[in-house]
Amino acid sequence: MDAILDQVVSKPYADKNLSRSQVAEVWNVAMKSVEETLLTRKACNFPNFGLFSLSISKVDLARPDAKSSVTPTFAVASQFTQAAGIATKKSPGAPNTLPVSQLNVTRIALEAGVSRDQVDTSLKALLRTIHEAVRGGSRVSIDVKVGTLVASSEGATLRFNQRFQQLLQQLEDVAKPAHLRTSNTLDLVADFEASRTAPAAASSSASARSSAPGTPALRASSASAETSFVCVLLYYRSRCCCCRCR
């Protein structure tokens, strides 16, 4: 991705008023938006790039050992493969069953400190630079925060990182009935519920668990920021009327 950023600022179609670091920030905020959309159980459409979504298995509640799983997916846009000259294999894949959110350009502009037009120009310039690199025979690795997209003339594959997949599974576990949740998720839920009524008590509870012997791998001391983010997601899910989020 660094090589693409180095190239894009020198392209005639790039916004000359933006520095390399500003273009990088636009991309980073866009990818952060994609990640947060997926964590709220919605698909995110990145125009001319692809659709980020989730494949969620159903739980058989009649079985005491029932387990559900959630797998992130990415369907590259036909506009991207055509512009980059990428060979595509005709495979329908699993249809998306989640509500779809469009990439929020206004939010990206606000967080990156640039205008909406500059966000639009920057994202188009980045994609065009990637197209040109792939057409020129290069194998390009693109950091999309939730993983790495590897694109070449032979195809485009997104490899999701383990941290993101684990976080997705923890959030999916939260959606299960209490008797089916894992101990890690029960800790997250306890922190979330306590934080709504007594933030101090929640913090104390998390600290006590993190220092206790046999504490699960997800410790408050090493993952406080991630745990807080999970709690925020749980809060919004609890306010949502959609049956998917409850």
LOKE-495625 format. One line per field, with one value per residue (C-alpha): x, y negated, z; residue in one letter; residue number from 0. Coordinates in Angstrom, 3 decimals, always signed. Example, Ala and Ser with C-alpha at 12.3 -4.5 7.8 and 13.67 -1.06 7.14 Angstrom:
2
xx	+12.300 | +13.670
yy	+4.500 | +1.060
zz	+7.800 | +7.140
type	A | S
seq	0 | 1
END
This chain:
246
xx	+0.000 | +2.919 | +4.049 | +0.544 | +0.429 | +3.847 | +2.612 | -0.853 | +0.252 | +2.224 | -0.629 | -2.277 | -5.725 | -4.819 | -5.807 | -2.663 | -3.872 | -3.577 | -0.329 | +0.557 | -0.286 | -3.720 | -4.520 | -3.366 | -5.627 | -8.621 | -7.973 | -7.440 | -10.667 | -12.569 | -11.289 | -12.114 | -15.665 | -15.870 | -14.681 | -17.152 | -20.022 | -19.230 | -19.025 | -22.593 | -23.755 | -24.238 | -22.616 | -20.640 | -20.546 | -17.390 | -18.340 | -16.174 | -14.165 | -16.381 | -18.932 | -17.741 | -20.189 | -20.629 | -21.762 | -23.514 | -24.500 | -27.706 | -27.778 | -29.875 | -31.190 | -32.449 | -28.856 | -26.946 | -23.649 | -24.971 | -22.421 | -22.768 | -20.001 | -19.519 | -17.212 | -16.270 | -16.606 | -15.590 | -17.058 | -14.838 | -16.760 | -16.889 | -15.841 | -12.635 | -11.716 | -12.510 | -10.519 | -7.548 | -7.711 | -8.169 | -9.274 | -12.500 | -13.900 | -17.647 | -18.691 | -21.912 | -20.777 | -23.100 | -25.716 | -25.564 | -28.382 | -27.422 | -28.643 | -26.207 | -24.693 | -22.943 | -19.514 | -20.173 | -18.190 | -19.382 | -18.128 | -14.798 | -14.383 | -15.088 | -12.708 | -9.927 | -10.254 | -10.830 | -13.800 | -16.239 | -14.921 | -11.360 | -12.438 | -14.130 | -11.113 | -8.633 | -10.480 | -10.928 | -7.258 | -6.154 | -8.315 | -7.122 | -3.490 | -4.127 | -5.767 | -2.736 | -0.284 | -2.132 | -2.479 | +1.260 | +1.901 | +2.436 | +1.131 | -0.376 | -1.044 | -3.663 | -4.176 | -7.930 | -7.619 | -9.724 | -7.199 | -5.064 | -6.318 | -3.837 | -4.543 | -2.843 | -3.875 | -4.814 | -7.319 | -8.082 | -8.316 | -8.966 | -7.286 | -9.032 | -6.795 | -7.204 | -7.825 | -10.842 | -12.273 | -11.918 | -13.680 | -16.516 | -16.935 | -17.001 | -19.731 | -21.679 | -21.369 | -22.995 | -26.082 | -26.591 | -28.797 | -26.835 | -26.379 | -24.589 | -22.085 | -18.406 | -16.725 | -14.868 | -18.120 | -19.837 | -17.086 | -17.714 | -21.462 | -20.970 | -18.723 | -21.231 | -24.230 | -22.313 | -21.040 | -24.602 | -25.371 | -22.048 | -18.970 | -16.685 | -17.961 | -17.430 | -13.838 | -13.246 | -14.826 | -12.621 | -9.496 | -10.333 | -10.808 | -7.609 | -5.580 | -7.323 | -5.646 | -7.021 | -8.347 | -9.432 | -7.180 | -9.159 | -7.872 | -9.013 | -5.399 | -4.300 | -7.515 | -9.268 | -9.691 | -11.121 | -13.413 | -14.697 | -15.428 | -17.337 | -19.374 | -20.260 | -21.438 | -23.498 | -25.086 | -26.202 | -27.457 | -29.529 | -31.198 | -31.920 | -35.389 | -34.018 | -34.374 | -30.887 | -29.323 | -31.175
yy	+0.000 | -2.363 | -2.089 | -2.979 | -6.016 | -7.128 | -6.954 | -8.434 | -11.913 | -12.350 | -11.332 | -14.084 | -13.005 | -13.322 | -16.342 | -18.493 | -20.208 | -16.992 | -15.553 | -11.870 | -11.693 | -13.236 | -10.750 | -7.936 | -9.262 | -9.299 | -5.645 | -4.660 | -6.345 | -4.731 | -1.298 | -2.022 | -2.842 | +0.502 | +2.368 | +0.669 | +1.294 | +5.020 | +5.142 | +3.814 | +6.752 | +4.807 | +5.112 | +2.145 | +1.238 | -0.530 | -1.881 | -0.536 | +1.549 | +4.221 | +5.372 | +6.294 | +8.583 | +11.454 | +15.042 | +16.034 | +19.596 | +20.297 | +21.819 | +24.886 | +23.864 | +27.401 | +28.608 | +27.841 | +27.831 | +25.571 | +23.174 | +20.382 | +18.935 | +15.717 | +15.389 | +12.084 | +12.026 | +9.727 | +9.624 | +7.540 | +5.127 | +5.853 | +2.233 | +2.890 | +6.124 | +4.676 | +1.486 | +3.462 | +6.133 | +8.883 | +12.290 | +13.294 | +16.713 | +16.938 | +18.211 | +16.839 | +17.196 | +16.867 | +14.123 | +11.252 | +11.409 | +8.413 | +4.817 | +2.851 | -0.501 | -2.707 | -4.070 | -7.286 | -9.963 | -12.755 | -10.945 | -10.170 | -13.841 | -14.965 | -12.470 | -13.005 | -16.792 | -17.258 | -18.054 | -15.544 | -16.312 | -15.623 | -12.283 | -11.347 | -12.437 | -10.659 | -7.331 | -7.391 | -8.272 | -5.439 | -2.898 | -4.160 | -3.888 | -0.311 | +0.445 | -0.872 | +1.055 | +4.345 | +3.729 | +3.115 | +6.607 | +5.784 | +7.831 | +5.281 | +5.754 | +3.367 | +2.858 | +2.648 | +2.759 | +5.927 | +7.759 | +7.515 | +7.540 | +9.097 | +8.140 | +9.239 | +9.949 | +13.460 | +12.404 | +10.437 | +12.120 | +10.555 | +12.326 | +11.276 | +10.965 | +13.183 | +10.358 | +9.136 | +12.634 | +13.286 | +10.034 | +10.892 | +14.266 | +12.688 | +10.289 | +13.144 | +15.036 | +12.097 | +12.528 | +16.090 | +17.055 | +16.776 | +20.535 | +20.781 | +17.990 | +18.549 | +17.266 | +14.570 | +13.185 | +13.423 | +11.172 | +8.643 | +8.688 | +8.270 | +5.257 | +3.789 | +4.206 | +2.848 | -0.137 | -1.251 | -1.642 | -1.870 | -2.600 | -2.451 | +0.975 | +2.221 | +1.028 | +2.694 | +5.925 | +5.962 | +5.294 | +8.084 | +10.587 | +9.549 | +10.253 | +13.507 | +16.845 | +18.681 | +15.498 | +16.043 | +14.791 | +11.585 | +9.484 | +5.970 | +4.912 | +5.820 | +5.197 | +2.337 | +0.283 | +3.210 | +4.164 | +0.589 | +0.636 | +3.905 | +2.293 | -0.626 | +1.804 | +3.696 | +0.434 | -0.440 | +3.081 | +2.861 | -0.312 | +1.186 | +2.541 | +4.846 | +8.502 | +9.107 | +6.958 | +8.287
zz	+0.000 | +0.702 | -2.911 | -4.121 | -1.821 | -3.066 | -6.656 | -6.264 | -5.165 | -8.377 | -10.662 | -12.761 | -11.582 | -7.863 | -5.753 | -5.639 | -2.477 | -0.464 | +0.875 | +0.930 | +4.633 | +4.032 | +1.262 | +3.556 | +6.305 | +3.942 | +3.098 | +6.739 | +7.852 | +4.978 | +6.017 | +9.655 | +8.537 | +6.716 | +9.810 | +12.139 | +9.717 | +9.633 | +13.427 | +13.598 | +11.458 | +8.262 | +4.865 | +3.522 | -0.142 | -1.281 | -4.742 | -7.584 | -5.107 | -3.595 | -1.040 | +2.448 | +4.207 | +6.661 | +6.358 | +9.597 | +10.373 | +12.264 | +15.747 | +16.518 | +19.935 | +20.575 | +20.847 | +24.071 | +22.164 | +19.416 | +17.967 | +15.451 | +13.353 | +11.458 | +8.470 | +6.789 | +3.012 | +0.193 | -3.306 | -5.567 | -7.808 | -11.530 | -12.169 | -10.218 | -12.007 | -15.428 | -14.854 | -13.518 | -16.202 | -13.620 | -14.832 | -13.088 | -12.444 | -12.762 | -9.359 | -7.855 | -4.239 | -1.264 | -1.644 | +0.817 | +3.381 | +5.514 | +5.253 | +3.095 | +4.113 | +1.589 | +2.407 | +4.346 | +2.518 | +4.831 | +7.917 | +6.253 | +5.336 | +8.904 | +10.508 | +7.942 | +8.076 | +4.333 | +2.094 | +0.623 | -2.860 | -1.691 | -0.204 | -3.471 | -5.534 | -3.249 | -3.227 | -7.002 | -7.475 | -5.188 | -7.007 | -10.404 | -9.309 | -8.184 | -11.553 | -13.411 | -11.232 | -11.756 | -15.504 | -15.606 | -14.267 | -10.592 | -7.679 | -5.297 | -1.571 | -0.217 | +3.513 | +4.198 | +8.030 | +8.341 | +6.196 | +3.080 | -0.488 | -2.902 | -6.512 | -9.709 | -13.271 | -12.135 | -9.489 | -6.342 | -2.935 | +0.451 | +3.361 | +6.564 | +9.599 | +12.647 | +15.125 | +13.175 | +12.770 | +16.506 | +17.355 | +14.962 | +16.638 | +20.095 | +19.010 | +17.430 | +20.693 | +22.469 | +20.295 | +21.538 | +24.502 | +27.746 | +28.201 | +24.850 | +25.413 | +26.113 | +29.273 | +27.314 | +25.966 | +29.331 | +30.710 | +27.924 | +28.530 | +32.279 | +31.695 | +29.254 | +31.550 | +34.547 | +32.561 | +31.819 | +35.532 | +37.342 | +35.197 | +38.219 | +39.202 | +35.657 | +35.684 | +39.051 | +37.814 | +34.715 | +36.776 | +39.212 | +36.397 | +34.648 | +37.793 | +38.739 | +37.963 | +34.952 | +33.338 | +29.687 | +26.904 | +26.427 | +29.353 | +30.181 | +30.787 | +27.268 | +25.334 | +27.148 | +23.986 | +22.056 | +24.954 | +25.155 | +21.438 | +21.850 | +24.634 | +22.352 | +19.688 | +22.227 | +23.352 | +19.845 | +19.253 | +22.446 | +21.126 | +17.714 | +16.895 | +14.167 | +15.046 | +13.630 | +16.312 | +19.329
type	M | D | A | I | L | D | Q | V | V | S | K | P | Y | A | D | K | N | L | S | R | S | Q | V | A | E | V | W | N | V | A | M | K | S | V | E | E | T | L | L | T | R | K | A | C | N | F | P | N | F | G | L | F | S | L | S | I | S | K | V | D | L | A | R | P | D | A | K | S | S | V | T | P | T | F | A | V | A | S | Q | F | T | Q | A | A | G | I | A | T | K | K | S | P | G | A | P | N | T | L | P | V | S | Q | L | N | V | T | R | I | A | L | E | A | G | V | S | R | D | Q | V | D | T | S | L | K | A | L | L | R | T | I | H | E | A | V | R | G | G | S | R | V | S | I | D | V | K | V | G | T | L | V | A | S | S | E | G | A | T | L | R | F | N | Q | R | F | Q | Q | L | L | Q | Q | L | E | D | V | A | K | P | A | H | L | R | T | S | N | T | L | D | L | V | A | D | F | E | A | S | R | T | A | P | A | A | A | S | S | S | A | S | A | R | S | S | A | P | G | T | P | A | L | R | A | S | S | A | S | A | E | T | S | F | V | C | V | L | L | Y | Y | R | S | R | C | C | C | C | R | C | R
seq	0 | 1 | 2 | 3 | 4 | 5 | 6 | 7 | 8 | 9 | 10 | 11 | 12 | 13 | 14 | 15 | 16 | 17 | 18 | 19 | 20 | 21 | 22 | 23 | 24 | 25 | 26 | 27 | 28 | 29 | 30 | 31 | 32 | 33 | 34 | 35 | 36 | 37 | 38 | 39 | 40 | 41 | 42 | 43 | 44 | 45 | 46 | 47 | 48 | 49 | 50 | 51 | 52 | 53 | 54 | 55 | 56 | 57 | 58 | 59 | 60 | 61 | 62 | 63 | 64 | 65 | 66 | 67 | 68 | 69 | 70 | 71 | 72 | 73 | 74 | 75 | 76 | 77 | 78 | 79 | 80 | 81 | 82 | 83 | 84 | 85 | 86 | 87 | 88 | 89 | 90 | 91 | 92 | 93 | 94 | 95 | 96 | 97 | 98 | 99 | 100 | 101 | 102 | 103 | 104 | 105 | 106 | 107 | 108 | 109 | 110 | 111 | 112 | 113 | 114 | 115 | 116 | 117 | 118 | 119 | 120 | 121 | 122 | 123 | 124 | 125 | 126 | 127 | 128 | 129 | 130 | 131 | 132 | 133 | 134 | 135 | 136 | 137 | 138 | 139 | 140 | 141 | 142 | 143 | 144 | 145 | 146 | 147 | 148 | 149 | 150 | 151 | 152 | 153 | 154 | 155 | 156 | 157 | 158 | 159 | 160 | 161 | 162 | 163 | 164 | 165 | 166 | 167 | 168 | 169 | 170 | 171 | 172 | 173 | 174 | 175 | 176 | 177 | 178 | 179 | 180 | 181 | 182 | 183 | 184 | 185 | 186 | 187 | 188 | 189 | 190 | 191 | 192 | 193 | 194 | 195 | 196 | 197 | 198 | 199 | 200 | 201 | 202 | 203 | 204 | 205 | 206 | 207 | 208 | 209 | 210 | 211 | 212 | 213 | 214 | 215 | 216 | 217 | 218 | 219 | 220 | 221 | 222 | 223 | 224 | 225 | 226 | 227 | 228 | 229 | 230 | 231 | 232 | 233 | 234 | 235 | 236 | 237 | 238 | 239 | 240 | 241 | 242 | 243 | 244 | 245
END
